[in-house]
Structures are given as structure tokens and as C-alpha cells.
Amino acid sequence: MRTRVTDMFGIELPIFAFSHCRDVVAAVSRAGGMGVLGALYFTPEELEMELKWIDDHVDGKPYGVDVVMPASYEGAEFAPEELVGRLQSMIPDGHRSFVEDLLAKHGVPPLSSDADAGKVLLGWTDATARPQVEVALRHPIALLANALGPPPADVVDLAHAHGVKVAALASTPRHALKQVEVGVDVVVAQGTEAGGHTGEISTMVLIPQVVDAVDVPVLAAGGIGNGRQMAAGMALGAEGVWTGSLWLTVEEADTPEMAKRRILEATSRDTVRSRSWTGKPARLLKNEWTDAWESEESPGTLPMPLQFMLVSDALRRIGRSDASELATFPAGQIIGVMNQVRSTKDVVFGLVEEYAEALDRLSRITED
């Protein structure tokens, strides 16, 4: 397969795979696509170790790193050294009580020690994401992607100075134009079907709008889980696909077993856009956690990054308990057809085979 993105990155297949698991990233790149490591959950030191491992296991194939540098968030004016403390003081006691009462209702025990406490801020801010960018650019990455809004222009320039292409996710044509204005090389047009932060426009509607709005290559994202959907995205003008939820249940994924089991059992109606994870709309697995935040008793969610700072340790406590009814995580509507565990390589080749079958089916329709 050949498109502008395969030429841009020297890859065989225009299949981009976002994953927080280094094994998945390396396996996709080795199979001819491009794995993209989500850096959000890693400290700079941890990210350095993850990328060193990928360097050693990717067989020289290109790969990318995805960071989160939102255009707007609470506390942008604070100095980095005071950021966490100032933000913590902005979380109302009523919200903390709501979370504790919810956990108590479901019998979720406290963490065993302070050492078990989670990372309350992560890379949700400019100050915390820039160190991740610095680490990433010390490695032979081919792509730096920003998952939430246009990346800062100076970060784009820095990546280009290192010979690294830049991509950014957009959920409207207006967002896509902003991405191009700051110099991104690839726009990922992500429909509302996608897991994680996503907008309101469906993939089928969004892709041609973004393709018509910008002159850079566009990747189709949101609900891309098989070759027929890949062919649909390409027919709409995309030059590749960006996939995420698809890799949660592959053999190489480090998805917790409880989460993997729930994904395999879920239908496409079992996700919901909710602010209960980060404060911005994100598609999550629907359950009693997301329902609680929409209930009359809810104090309402907080803006990014306060919401995640509020719930980060609660989510860790839930993950270490038996309260599966509260365990939520980003997942797209494609999970409704993810009902078996396969190797990453098989998933990649399956996408290509189904894509070819879809094209063949269309060609038969148009035959005289």
C-alpha cells in the first residue's frame, strides 16, 4: 500500500497503532505499520526506559510517541515547581467526599501505603508534557503526536529540527485548520466513536470535512477495527488509519485481565462520553462509576487537570479491589466486535486482508 504517509515514514502499511504498551508498539512497527507509544502515564524516567526497550526491539522500524499538551487547562499560569500544590488546593472538599462515599458504598478499601498512591498529575499540562517531549526526541522516533488540541508551535519546530514529523488529533474541521497553522504534518481526524478524548461528530461525517479543509495527509480514527472500516476511511479521503481500542485485547497488551475480560464481553452500546476521567469529554466503558458522576448526587466534574487529580488514587484503589462495577477506562465503540484475543501481527495482517477483500467486493459491484 502506498499513500503520502507511507512515503513520509517509510512504512509498508498506513496503519498507526496507539498503545500505552511498548510490546504492542514494537509489534505493530515490525509488522509494517507504525506503533505509537502513549507517554501520558510515564514519568520522564519511566519513558526513557520504555523507549530504550522499543529501540532495542523494533528492528530498526519507525515508531512514534504520543503526548497530551492541551490548549487550555486549569493552572496554566502556575510555575512548574508550585503546580501540583496549587492545583490540589483548588479541589473542593465536597468533591473529595463524593469520591470517598462512592468508594465506601462499593466496599473499595484504601491503599495499603502512601507509596501506593498514584501519579496525580501525569502529562496533562504543558509543564509536565514538555519533559516527556525532551525524552522522546532523544530517541530515534519518527513521529511526535499530540492527543488533545494543537501542540505549541515551538514544540512543532523543535520536533522538525530533530527530523521528526508531528501529528495531532482533531474532532472538527476548525480544529484541523488550527493544527495545520502551527505546522503539523499529519492530521488525525477522530470521530466520536473513538475511545478517550473525542468530540461529537461521527467518523463518517468528519473525515471528508477534514480532508477538504486541509492539504496535509489525514488519518481516519474512531471506530476503525477491521479492514472494511479501514477501506471506508480511505474511500472518504484519508491516507491511513489511526487505531487505539483495537489493541487493548491483543496477546501482547498489558491490559489488566479484569479490563480485558470486560472488553471482550462488551457491546458497542457499553461506552459513554464522560468527563469523569479527566474533566474533558472522553469515551469510557460505561458502568456505575460513569453513572455516579451523572447522578443527582454528583457535585459535577472538575476541569482538566483537576478531575484526574481528584480521582487518580480512587481509580488505582478500584483497580486493586474486586469492585469491577466501578472499573472504567477509555474504550471506543469498536469494542462491540472485539470478542477474541489475537496476536498483534494477526490483527495487522487481518486489517490488510479485510481491506483487500472490501476493495475486491466494490470492484465486482462496478463491473459491467
C-alpha positions as CSV (number, residue, x, y, z in Angstrom):
1,M,0.0,0.0,0.0
2,R,1.3,3.5,-0.8
3,T,0.0,6.8,0.3
4,R,1.6,10.1,1.4
5,V,2.0,8.8,4.9
6,T,3.7,5.5,3.9
7,D,6.2,7.6,1.8
8,M,6.6,10.1,4.7
9,F,7.6,7.5,7.2
10,G,8.9,4.7,5.1
11,I,6.4,2.2,6.3
12,E,4.7,-0.6,4.3
13,L,1.2,-0.1,5.7
14,P,-0.7,3.1,6.6
15,I,-1.8,1.6,9.9
16,F,-1.0,3.6,13.1
17,A,-1.5,1.9,16.4
18,F,-1.7,4.0,19.6
19,S,-1.0,2.0,22.7
20,H,0.4,2.5,26.2
21,C,2.1,-0.9,25.9
22,R,5.6,-1.0,24.5
23,D,5.2,-4.6,23.3
24,V,2.2,-3.6,21.1
25,V,4.0,-0.6,19.7
26,A,7.1,-2.6,18.7
27,A,5.0,-5.5,17.2
28,V,2.9,-3.2,15.0
29,S,6.0,-1.4,13.7
30,R,7.7,-4.8,13.0
31,A,4.6,-5.9,11.1
32,G,4.9,-2.9,8.7
33,G,2.7,-0.3,10.3
34,M,3.7,2.3,12.9
35,G,3.3,1.8,16.6
36,V,2.8,5.0,18.7
37,L,3.5,4.9,22.4
38,G,1.2,6.9,24.7
39,A,3.5,8.7,27.0
40,L,0.9,10.1,29.4
41,Y,1.2,7.6,32.2
42,F,5.0,7.6,32.3
43,T,7.4,9.8,34.3
44,P,10.3,11.1,32.2
45,E,12.5,8.4,33.8
46,E,10.0,5.7,33.0
47,L,9.5,6.9,29.5
48,E,13.3,6.8,28.9
49,M,13.2,3.1,29.9
50,E,10.2,2.3,27.7
51,L,11.7,4.0,24.6
52,K,15.1,2.3,25.2
53,W,13.3,-1.0,25.2
54,I,11.4,-0.2,22.0
55,D,14.7,0.9,20.3
56,D,16.1,-2.5,21.1
57,H,13.0,-4.5,20.0
58,V,11.6,-2.6,17.0
59,D,14.2,-4.0,14.5
60,G,15.0,-0.5,13.2
61,K,11.5,0.1,12.1
62,P,9.9,3.6,12.7
63,Y,7.7,4.3,15.7
64,G,6.2,7.3,17.4
65,V,5.3,8.9,20.7
66,D,2.0,10.5,21.7
67,V,1.9,13.2,24.4
68,V,-1.0,15.3,25.8
69,M,-0.5,19.0,25.6
70,P,-4.0,20.6,25.9
71,A,-4.5,24.0,24.6
72,S,-6.4,25.0,27.7
73,Y,-6.4,23.7,31.3
74,E,-6.6,25.0,34.9
75,G,-3.3,26.2,36.4
76,A,-1.5,27.1,33.1
77,E,-0.3,30.3,34.8
78,F,1.4,28.5,37.7
79,A,5.1,27.9,37.9
80,P,6.1,24.2,37.4
81,E,7.5,23.9,41.0
82,E,4.3,25.0,42.6
83,L,1.9,23.5,40.1
84,V,0.8,20.3,42.0
85,G,0.3,22.1,45.3
86,R,-1.6,25.0,43.8
87,L,-3.9,22.6,41.8
88,Q,-4.5,20.4,44.8
89,S,-5.7,23.4,46.8
90,M,-8.3,24.1,44.1
91,I,-10.1,20.7,44.5
92,P,-13.3,21.3,46.7
93,D,-13.7,19.2,49.8
94,G,-17.2,18.3,48.6
95,H,-15.8,16.6,45.6
96,R,-13.3,14.6,47.7
97,S,-16.1,13.5,50.0
98,F,-18.2,12.4,47.0
99,V,-15.4,10.1,45.7
100,E,-14.8,8.6,49.2
101,D,-18.5,8.0,49.7
102,L,-18.8,6.3,46.3
103,L,-15.8,4.0,47.1
104,A,-17.2,3.2,50.5
105,K,-20.6,2.3,49.1
106,H,-18.9,-0.3,46.9
107,G,-16.5,-1.6,49.6
108,V,-13.3,-0.3,48.0
109,P,-10.5,-0.4,50.6
110,P,-7.9,2.3,51.0
111,L,-4.4,1.9,49.5
112,S,-2.0,0.0,51.7
113,S,0.5,2.8,52.0
114,D,1.4,6.2,50.7
115,A,3.9,4.5,48.4
116,D,0.9,3.0,46.5
117,A,-0.5,6.4,45.8
118,G,-1.0,7.2,42.1
119,K,0.5,9.9,39.9
120,V,-1.9,12.7,40.4
121,L,-1.0,15.0,37.6
122,L,0.6,13.0,34.7
123,G,1.3,14.7,31.4
124,W,-1.9,16.7,31.3
125,T,-0.2,20.1,31.3
126,D,2.4,21.9,29.3
127,A,4.8,21.8,32.2
128,T,4.5,18.1,32.7
129,A,4.4,17.1,29.0
130,R,7.5,19.0,27.9
131,P,9.9,16.8,29.8
132,Q,8.3,13.8,28.0
133,V,8.8,15.5,24.7
134,E,12.5,16.1,25.6
135,V,12.9,12.4,26.4
136,A,11.2,11.3,23.2
137,L,13.4,13.5,21.0
138,R,16.5,11.9,22.4
139,H,15.4,8.7,20.7
140,P,15.1,7.8,17.0
141,I,11.3,8.4,16.9
142,A,9.7,9.2,13.5
143,L,6.5,10.8,14.8
144,L,5.5,13.0,17.7
145,A,1.7,13.2,18.2
146,N,-0.4,15.4,20.4
147,A,-3.6,13.9,21.6
148,L,-5.5,17.0,22.7
149,G,-5.5,20.2,20.7
150,P,-2.8,21.8,18.6
151,P,0.7,21.3,20.0
152,P,2.6,24.5,20.9
153,A,4.3,25.9,17.8
154,D,7.7,25.8,19.5
155,V,7.3,22.1,20.2
156,V,6.4,21.5,16.5
157,D,9.6,23.5,15.5
158,L,11.7,21.5,17.9
159,A,10.4,18.2,16.6
160,H,11.1,19.3,13.0
161,A,14.6,20.4,14.0
162,H,15.2,16.8,15.1
163,G,13.8,15.5,11.8
164,V,10.6,14.2,13.5
165,K,7.2,14.7,11.9
166,V,4.3,15.9,14.0
167,A,0.7,14.7,14.1
168,A,-2.3,16.0,16.1
169,L,-5.8,14.8,16.7
170,A,-8.8,16.9,15.6
171,S,-12.5,16.4,16.1
172,T,-13.8,19.2,13.9
173,P,-12.5,20.9,10.6
174,R,-11.8,24.0,12.6
175,H,-9.5,22.1,15.0
176,A,-7.8,20.6,11.9
177,L,-7.1,24.0,10.5
178,K,-5.6,25.1,13.8
179,Q,-3.3,22.1,13.7
180,V,-2.0,23.0,10.3
181,E,-1.5,26.6,11.3
182,V,1.1,25.5,13.9
183,G,2.8,23.3,11.3
184,V,1.7,19.7,11.9
185,D,2.5,17.3,9.2
186,V,-0.4,14.9,9.7
187,V,-3.9,15.4,11.0
188,V,-5.7,12.6,12.8
189,A,-9.4,13.2,12.2
190,Q,-11.0,11.4,15.1
191,G,-14.8,10.7,15.2
192,T,-16.9,10.4,18.3
193,E,-16.8,6.6,18.1
194,A,-13.2,6.6,19.4
195,G,-12.1,5.8,22.9
196,G,-10.5,8.5,25.0
197,H,-10.9,12.2,24.4
198,T,-13.2,12.7,21.5
199,G,-15.7,15.2,20.0
200,E,-19.3,14.8,18.9
201,I,-19.0,14.3,15.1
202,S,-19.1,10.8,13.8
203,T,-16.2,9.4,11.7
204,M,-18.2,9.0,8.5
205,V,-19.2,12.7,8.6
206,L,-15.9,14.1,9.9
207,I,-13.3,12.5,7.6
208,P,-14.4,14.2,4.3
209,Q,-14.8,17.5,6.0
210,V,-11.3,17.5,7.4
211,V,-9.8,16.1,4.1
212,D,-11.4,19.0,2.3
213,A,-10.3,21.6,4.9
214,V,-6.5,20.8,5.0
215,D,-3.8,20.0,2.5
216,V,-1.7,17.6,4.7
217,P,-2.4,13.9,4.9
218,V,-5.3,12.9,7.1
219,L,-5.6,9.7,9.1
220,A,-9.1,8.3,9.8
221,A,-9.7,7.5,13.5
222,G,-12.7,6.4,15.6
223,G,-14.4,3.1,15.1
224,I,-11.6,1.6,12.9
225,G,-11.4,-2.0,13.9
226,N,-11.4,-4.1,10.7
227,G,-10.4,-3.8,7.1
228,R,-13.8,-2.8,5.9
229,Q,-13.7,0.2,8.1
230,M,-10.2,1.0,7.0
231,A,-11.4,0.9,3.4
232,A,-14.2,3.2,4.3
233,G,-11.9,5.7,5.8
234,M,-9.6,5.6,2.8
235,A,-12.6,6.0,0.4
236,L,-13.5,9.1,2.3
237,G,-10.1,10.6,1.5
238,A,-7.9,9.5,4.4
239,E,-4.5,8.3,3.6
240,G,-4.2,5.9,6.5
241,V,-5.9,4.9,9.8
242,W,-5.2,5.7,13.4
243,T,-6.3,2.9,15.8
244,G,-6.4,2.6,19.5
245,S,-9.0,0.4,21.3
246,L,-8.3,-2.4,18.8
247,W,-5.0,-3.2,20.6
248,L,-6.4,-3.5,24.2
249,T,-7.1,-7.2,23.8
250,V,-4.2,-8.4,21.7
251,E,-1.9,-11.1,23.2
252,E,1.0,-8.6,23.8
253,A,-1.2,-6.0,25.6
254,D,-0.6,-5.3,29.3
255,T,-4.3,-4.5,29.8
256,P,-5.4,-5.8,33.2
257,E,-7.2,-9.1,33.0
258,M,-10.4,-7.7,34.5
259,A,-10.5,-4.9,32.0
260,K,-9.7,-7.2,29.1
261,R,-12.5,-9.6,30.1
262,R,-15.0,-6.7,30.3
263,I,-13.9,-5.5,26.8
264,L,-14.4,-9.0,25.3
265,E,-17.9,-9.2,26.8
266,A,-19.0,-5.6,26.0
267,T,-21.2,-4.4,23.2
268,S,-20.9,-1.2,21.3
269,R,-23.6,0.3,23.5
270,D,-21.5,-0.1,26.6
271,T,-19.4,3.1,26.2
272,V,-20.3,6.7,27.0
273,R,-18.7,10.1,26.6
274,S,-18.0,11.3,30.1
275,R,-16.0,14.0,31.9
276,S,-15.5,11.7,35.0
277,W,-12.0,10.7,34.0
278,T,-10.1,13.9,33.1
279,G,-12.7,16.7,33.1
280,K,-12.9,16.8,29.3
281,P,-15.2,14.6,27.3
282,A,-13.7,11.2,26.8
283,R,-15.4,7.9,25.7
284,L,-15.1,5.4,28.5
285,L,-16.6,2.0,29.4
286,K,-20.0,2.7,30.8
287,N,-20.6,1.5,34.4
288,E,-21.6,2.6,37.9
289,W,-18.6,5.0,38.0
290,T,-19.7,7.0,35.0
291,D,-23.4,6.7,36.1
292,A,-22.5,8.1,39.5
293,W,-21.0,11.2,38.0
294,E,-24.2,11.9,36.0
295,S,-26.5,11.3,39.1
296,E,-28.3,13.9,41.1
297,E,-25.9,13.4,43.9
298,S,-22.9,14.2,41.8
299,P,-21.2,17.6,42.5
300,G,-20.2,17.7,38.9
301,T,-16.8,17.1,37.3
302,L,-13.9,19.5,37.6
303,P,-11.9,21.0,34.7
304,M,-8.7,19.4,33.5
305,P,-6.4,18.5,35.2
306,L,-8.2,18.8,38.5
307,Q,-10.6,15.9,37.8
308,F,-7.9,13.4,37.3
309,M,-6.0,14.7,40.3
310,L,-9.2,14.1,42.3
311,V,-9.9,10.6,41.1
312,S,-6.4,9.2,40.3
313,D,-5.9,7.3,43.6
314,A,-9.6,6.2,43.6
315,L,-9.1,4.6,40.2
316,R,-6.0,2.8,41.5
317,R,-7.9,1.6,44.5
318,I,-10.7,0.3,42.3
319,G,-8.1,-1.5,40.1
320,R,-6.7,-3.3,43.2
321,S,-10.1,-4.3,44.5
322,D,-12.9,-6.6,43.4
323,A,-15.2,-3.6,42.6
324,S,-15.3,-4.4,38.8
325,E,-18.6,-2.4,38.6
326,L,-16.6,0.8,39.1
327,A,-13.6,-0.1,36.9
328,T,-13.7,2.2,33.9
329,F,-11.1,3.1,31.3
330,P,-11.0,4.7,27.8
331,A,-12.6,2.5,25.2
332,G,-14.2,3.1,21.8
333,Q,-17.4,1.7,20.3
334,I,-15.4,-0.8,18.3
335,I,-15.1,-3.0,21.5
336,G,-18.5,-4.4,20.5
337,V,-16.8,-6.6,17.9
338,M,-13.6,-7.3,19.9
339,N,-14.5,-10.7,21.2
340,Q,-11.3,-12.7,20.9
341,V,-7.7,-12.4,21.8
342,R,-5.3,-12.4,18.8
343,S,-1.7,-11.6,18.3
344,T,-0.8,-8.1,17.2
345,K,0.7,-9.4,14.0
346,D,-2.5,-11.3,13.2
347,V,-4.6,-8.1,13.8
348,V,-2.4,-6.1,11.4
349,F,-2.5,-8.7,8.7
350,G,-6.2,-9.2,9.2
351,L,-6.8,-5.5,8.6
352,V,-4.9,-5.7,5.3
353,E,-6.7,-8.9,4.2
354,E,-10.1,-7.4,5.0
355,Y,-9.2,-4.2,3.3
356,A,-8.3,-6.1,0.1
357,E,-11.5,-8.1,0.3
358,A,-13.5,-4.9,0.6
359,L,-11.9,-3.4,-2.4
360,D,-12.5,-6.6,-4.4
361,R,-16.1,-6.6,-3.4
362,L,-16.5,-3.0,-4.6
363,S,-14.8,-3.7,-7.8
364,R,-17.2,-6.5,-8.5
365,I,-20.1,-4.2,-7.9
366,T,-18.9,-1.8,-10.6
367,E,-18.1,-4.5,-13.2
368,D,-20.1,-4.4,-16.4
